Amino acid sequence: MELERSQPALPSLPASCAYCGAPLDHRYYFCRACATPYQTTENVITPYKPRELVGTELVSVKAPSAWPLFYSYLSVLVVAVMVQLAGIQIEPDVMFFGMTAVLFVLTAVQAAVHWRVLKEQLCVLGFNQLGAWIGLLCLVPALALNFGYHRLLMYIMQVKPENPFEELQAKVPAYVMILVISVLPGITEEIAFRGLLQTWLQRALGNWWGLVLASALFAALHLNVLSFPYLMLIGMLLGWVRQKTGSLYPGMLMHCLHNFVVLQYA
């Protein structure tokens, strides 16, 4: 095999072939006259080093299902926003429950397709791990931070606090509100973001960067720039609990409790 550039002959190499006596060209690892090898291929062939993948390339190769999952959720939310911006008159309860149903079905499909990824996380309760109880305890200061942070934003922006669920609560029974705002998102979002997305990203990027990116995508999909820092923080807390316990159930409980308290506070 000929090299693209010649290499100087090594002093220890013979000048002629021991088999046929022909002069040797040290650019080859074999005798050109009789094809008898006289040195290893490593001496004349530069070892191949594959190009190191970084960033989105690394995720695309090692976690190919991560971006389709994220963009499928994003597309649902973008359509809902475009409908509102277009001025199409849809009752708030119809819009809200419609989006919830679509996201629930989308999560169910993803869970069915990638059941092997979720199986181990759903077969472990996780409440016997210290991380589950640390996470539940951290939920109290996290909620206090949530209310304080958003109150501060309203004060700075001179915005009067309003109940975002007022129209829904006037039409929908309380138990339905709890189911749709607290329970279903707590289950579906934990399956999608911690069970699937975080698992894939941590395999591709490592535990730390996978946790950070999954939490950032979780926060970004809420489409609320002002709430992004807090959503990023709570996403990392939920992701840390999933990582420490190896289970989705502690995170689901925390997520449901978080949304329930926010609903009651509103």
C-alpha positions as CSV (number, residue, x, y, z in Angstrom):
1,M,0.0,0.0,0.0
2,E,1.5,3.3,-1.1
3,L,1.6,6.3,1.1
4,E,0.5,9.8,0.0
5,R,3.9,11.1,1.2
6,S,7.1,9.2,1.5
7,Q,8.6,8.4,4.9
8,P,12.3,8.1,5.6
9,A,13.7,4.6,6.0
10,L,14.1,3.4,9.5
11,P,17.7,2.4,10.3
12,S,16.7,-1.0,11.6
13,L,14.9,-2.0,8.4
14,P,16.7,-4.3,5.9
15,A,17.9,-3.0,2.6
16,S,16.9,-6.1,0.6
17,C,14.3,-8.8,0.8
18,A,15.3,-11.8,2.9
19,Y,13.2,-14.1,0.6
20,C,14.1,-13.0,-3.0
21,G,17.0,-10.5,-2.4
22,A,15.3,-7.6,-4.2
23,P,15.9,-4.1,-2.9
24,L,13.2,-2.9,-0.6
25,D,11.3,0.4,-0.9
26,H,10.5,1.4,2.6
27,R,7.4,3.2,1.6
28,Y,5.8,-0.2,1.5
29,Y,5.5,-2.8,4.2
30,F,6.2,-5.7,1.7
31,C,8.7,-6.5,-1.0
32,R,7.5,-5.1,-4.4
33,A,9.1,-8.0,-6.2
34,C,7.7,-11.0,-4.3
35,A,5.1,-9.4,-2.0
36,T,6.7,-10.8,1.1
37,P,5.9,-8.6,4.2
38,Y,9.0,-7.4,6.1
39,Q,7.5,-4.9,8.5
40,T,4.2,-4.2,10.2
41,T,1.6,-2.0,8.5
42,E,1.7,0.5,11.4
43,N,5.2,1.6,10.4
44,V,4.0,2.9,7.0
45,I,0.3,3.6,7.5
46,T,-0.8,6.5,9.6
47,P,-3.4,5.3,12.1
48,Y,-6.9,6.5,11.3
49,K,-8.4,8.9,13.9
50,P,-12.1,9.6,13.4
51,R,-13.1,13.3,13.6
52,E,-14.4,14.0,17.1
53,L,-18.1,14.9,17.2
54,V,-19.2,17.9,19.2
55,G,-22.5,19.6,20.1
56,T,-25.5,18.9,18.0
57,E,-23.6,16.4,15.9
58,L,-22.8,14.3,19.0
59,V,-26.5,14.3,20.0
60,S,-27.6,13.5,16.4
61,V,-25.3,10.4,16.3
62,K,-25.6,9.1,19.8
63,A,-29.2,10.2,20.6
64,P,-31.0,10.3,17.2
65,S,-34.5,10.3,18.8
66,A,-33.9,13.3,21.0
67,W,-34.4,16.1,18.5
68,P,-37.6,14.6,16.9
69,L,-39.1,14.3,20.4
70,F,-38.3,17.9,21.2
71,Y,-39.5,19.3,17.9
72,S,-42.7,17.3,18.0
73,Y,-43.6,18.9,21.3
74,L,-42.5,22.3,20.1
75,S,-44.6,22.1,17.0
76,V,-47.8,21.5,19.0
77,L,-47.1,24.6,21.2
78,V,-46.2,26.7,18.2
79,V,-49.5,25.8,16.4
80,A,-51.4,26.8,19.5
81,V,-49.6,30.1,19.7
82,M,-50.2,30.8,16.0
83,V,-53.9,30.1,16.4
84,Q,-54.1,32.7,19.2
85,L,-52.0,35.2,17.2
86,A,-54.3,34.7,14.2
87,G,-57.2,35.8,16.2
88,I,-59.1,32.5,15.8
89,Q,-61.9,32.4,18.4
90,I,-61.5,29.2,20.4
91,E,-62.9,28.8,23.9
92,P,-60.1,28.8,26.5
93,D,-61.2,25.4,27.9
94,V,-61.3,23.9,24.4
95,M,-57.8,25.2,23.6
96,F,-56.3,24.1,26.9
97,F,-57.9,20.6,27.0
98,G,-57.2,20.1,23.3
99,M,-53.5,20.8,23.8
100,T,-53.4,18.6,26.9
101,A,-54.9,15.8,25.0
102,V,-52.6,16.1,22.0
103,L,-49.5,16.2,24.3
104,F,-50.8,13.2,26.2
105,V,-51.3,11.2,23.0
106,L,-47.9,12.3,21.7
107,T,-46.2,11.1,25.0
108,A,-48.1,7.8,24.9
109,V,-46.9,7.2,21.3
110,Q,-43.3,8.0,22.3
111,A,-43.5,5.8,25.4
112,A,-44.8,2.9,23.3
113,V,-42.1,3.3,20.6
114,H,-39.2,3.7,23.2
115,W,-40.6,1.4,25.8
116,R,-37.2,-0.2,26.4
117,V,-35.7,3.1,27.5
118,L,-38.5,3.6,30.0
119,K,-38.9,0.0,31.3
120,E,-36.2,0.1,33.9
121,Q,-37.2,3.5,35.1
122,L,-40.8,2.5,35.6
123,C,-39.9,-0.8,37.3
124,V,-38.2,1.0,40.2
125,L,-40.2,3.0,42.7
126,G,-37.2,5.0,43.8
127,F,-38.6,6.2,47.2
128,N,-36.1,4.1,49.1
129,Q,-33.3,6.4,47.7
130,L,-32.2,9.4,49.7
131,G,-32.4,11.6,46.5
132,A,-36.2,11.2,46.4
133,W,-36.7,12.7,49.8
134,I,-34.1,15.4,49.3
135,G,-36.0,16.4,46.2
136,L,-39.3,16.5,48.0
137,L,-37.8,18.7,50.7
138,C,-36.2,21.0,48.1
139,L,-39.7,21.5,46.6
140,V,-40.7,23.7,49.5
141,P,-38.0,26.4,49.0
142,A,-38.4,26.0,45.2
143,L,-42.0,26.9,45.4
144,A,-41.2,29.9,47.7
145,L,-38.7,31.0,45.2
146,N,-41.2,30.6,42.4
147,F,-43.8,32.8,44.1
148,G,-41.2,35.4,45.2
149,Y,-39.6,35.6,41.8
150,H,-42.8,36.1,39.9
151,R,-44.1,38.6,42.5
152,L,-40.8,40.6,42.0
153,L,-41.2,40.5,38.2
154,M,-44.8,41.8,38.5
155,Y,-43.6,44.6,40.8
156,I,-40.8,45.6,38.5
157,M,-43.0,45.5,35.5
158,Q,-45.9,47.1,37.4
159,V,-48.3,44.4,36.4
160,K,-51.3,43.5,38.5
161,P,-51.3,39.9,39.6
162,E,-54.0,37.9,37.8
163,N,-55.3,34.3,38.0
164,P,-54.3,32.6,34.7
165,F,-56.8,29.9,35.4
166,E,-59.8,32.2,36.2
167,E,-61.7,31.5,33.0
168,L,-61.1,27.7,33.2
169,Q,-62.1,27.5,36.9
170,A,-65.4,29.2,36.1
171,K,-66.3,26.5,33.7
172,V,-64.5,23.4,34.9
173,P,-65.0,21.4,38.2
174,A,-62.1,21.6,40.6
175,Y,-61.2,17.9,40.3
176,V,-60.9,18.2,36.5
177,M,-58.6,21.2,36.9
178,I,-56.4,19.2,39.3
179,L,-56.3,16.3,36.9
180,V,-55.5,18.3,33.8
181,I,-53.1,20.9,35.3
182,S,-51.4,18.8,38.1
183,V,-51.6,15.1,37.4
184,L,-51.4,14.7,33.6
185,P,-48.5,17.2,33.0
186,G,-46.7,15.6,36.0
187,I,-46.9,12.2,34.3
188,T,-46.4,13.1,30.6
189,E,-43.7,15.7,31.1
190,E,-41.6,13.4,33.3
191,I,-41.9,10.5,30.9
192,A,-41.0,12.8,27.9
193,F,-38.3,15.0,29.4
194,R,-36.7,13.0,32.2
195,G,-37.5,9.5,31.1
196,L,-36.6,9.8,27.4
197,L,-34.9,13.1,26.6
198,Q,-32.6,13.3,29.6
199,T,-31.7,9.7,29.3
200,W,-30.7,10.1,25.6
201,L,-28.8,13.3,26.2
202,Q,-26.9,11.9,29.2
203,R,-25.8,9.0,27.1
204,A,-24.5,11.3,24.4
205,L,-23.1,14.2,26.4
206,G,-22.5,12.8,29.9
207,N,-24.5,13.2,33.1
208,W,-23.9,16.9,33.7
209,W,-24.4,18.3,30.2
210,G,-27.2,15.9,29.5
211,L,-29.0,17.2,32.6
212,V,-28.4,20.8,31.8
213,L,-29.6,20.5,28.1
214,A,-32.6,18.5,29.0
215,S,-33.6,21.0,31.7
216,A,-33.1,23.9,29.2
217,L,-35.3,22.3,26.6
218,F,-37.9,21.6,29.2
219,A,-37.9,25.3,30.2
220,A,-37.8,26.5,26.6
221,L,-40.9,24.5,25.7
222,H,-43.0,26.5,28.3
223,L,-42.6,29.4,25.9
224,N,-42.2,31.9,28.8
225,V,-39.0,34.0,28.6
226,L,-39.5,35.6,32.0
227,S,-40.1,32.3,33.8
228,F,-37.2,30.5,32.0
229,P,-34.7,30.8,34.9
230,Y,-37.1,29.3,37.4
231,L,-38.3,26.6,35.0
232,M,-34.7,25.7,34.3
233,L,-34.0,25.4,38.0
234,I,-37.0,23.2,38.7
235,G,-36.2,21.1,35.6
236,M,-32.7,20.5,36.9
237,L,-34.1,19.5,40.4
238,L,-36.4,17.0,38.8
239,G,-33.7,15.7,36.5
240,W,-31.3,15.3,39.5
241,V,-33.9,13.3,41.4
242,R,-34.4,11.0,38.3
243,Q,-30.6,10.6,38.0
244,K,-30.1,9.8,41.7
245,T,-33.1,7.4,42.1
246,G,-33.1,5.8,38.6
247,S,-36.9,6.1,38.8
248,L,-39.6,8.4,37.3
249,Y,-42.0,8.1,40.2
250,P,-40.4,10.6,42.7
251,G,-40.2,13.2,39.9
252,M,-43.8,12.6,38.9
253,L,-44.9,13.1,42.5
254,M,-42.9,16.3,42.8
255,H,-44.2,17.6,39.5
256,C,-47.8,16.9,40.4
257,L,-47.4,18.5,43.9
258,H,-45.6,21.6,42.4
259,N,-48.4,22.2,39.9
260,F,-51.1,21.5,42.5
261,V,-49.7,24.1,44.8
262,V,-49.3,26.7,42.0
263,L,-52.9,26.0,41.0
264,Q,-54.2,26.5,44.6
265,Y,-52.0,29.6,45.0
266,A,-53.4,31.1,41.8
